[in-house]
């Protein structure tokens, strides 16, 4: 189904080692998004990065990191994002949250 609409892209930058009650933080974030009927989320693992601490996190044989960069991306309407953010923000002790306007050109699933 072809849809053109305005939405926002929420990006949550955290580390792979970040936890919430012993569980990977990115999994907890995705659970919150799903429970709140957000259209979808994607978790991406980076191969190299650094944040506010300026410590390099890398995925290489010589420098194996157990704390690779993780990005959770969500595209949804702004009201739904603003409603779920207060549930997510307190969980982020070290990280970055950004939001930007995007134009959705197509959103479909098999069978649409």
N, C-alpha and C positions, 0 to 999 in steps of 0.2 A: 504494500500500500504506500503510495507516495503522499507524504505530508510535508508541508512547509510551515514551520512555526518557529517562534522565538523560544529559547530555553536558556538555561545556564549550565555551564560546565563547572563542576566542583572537583577540585583536585586536593587530595590529602597526601602529603609527603611525610612518611614515617620511616622507621628502620625495621628491618626484618626481625630483629631481636626484641622489638617492643612488644610487651605482653599486657594482657588484661586478665587478671585472676588466673594466671598460668597458661592462658591460651593466646595464640598470636593475635595481636591487636587488629591486624587487617581482617581477620576472620570475624572478630566481634563487630567491627564497623560494617562489614557486609551483612551480618545478621540483623543489625539495627536497620539498615537500609531496606532489606527484604521485608522485615516485620512491619515497616511503615509504608509498604506498597510503592516504593520507588521503582521506576521503570527498569532499571538495571544498573549494574556496577561491574567494573573491570579492575582487577588487581594486576599491576605490572611490577616486575622485579627488575631493578636496574643492574647494570654490570659495573658501573663506576659512578661515584658521586661524593659530594661532601655538603655539609650544612653549616649551621651557625658555629659549630665547634671547630670547623675547618679540618676535621679528621677525615682522611680519605677512606672510603669504603669501596673495595674492589673485588671483582670476581676473576681471579687469575690463579694459575698453579703456584706461582711464587708468593702471592699475597692473598691467601684465602681468607675472606672475611665472612664471619657468621652474622654480620649485620649489614647486609646489602640494602640499598635504597628500595623502598616500596612506595608505589603511587597507587592510590585508589581513585579511579575516575568515575564520575557519575554525570549523566546528562538528564535533566529533568526540569520541570517548570519551577520558576523562582520561589513561588509560595511553598511548594513541597520541600524544597531544599532548605528554606528558612525555618520550616517547622521541625526538620530533623537535626539541624545543626546543634541546637542546645543539648541534644542527647550524645553527640559525638565530641564536641569541643572539649568537655572536661576529661575525656579519655586520652587526649593528646598532650603528653608531658613534654616531649621533644619532637617538634615537627613544624610543618607549615601547611596552612589551609588557604587555598585561593579559590576565587569564583570569578567567572567571566561570562559575558553574554555570548551565545552561539546561535546559529541558525540551523535548525534541523531540516535536512533535505529529504531524508527517507528514514523511516523506522518501521521495520517489518520483521516478521518471523515466517518460517515455512508454513504455507497454508493460507497466508493472507491474500 
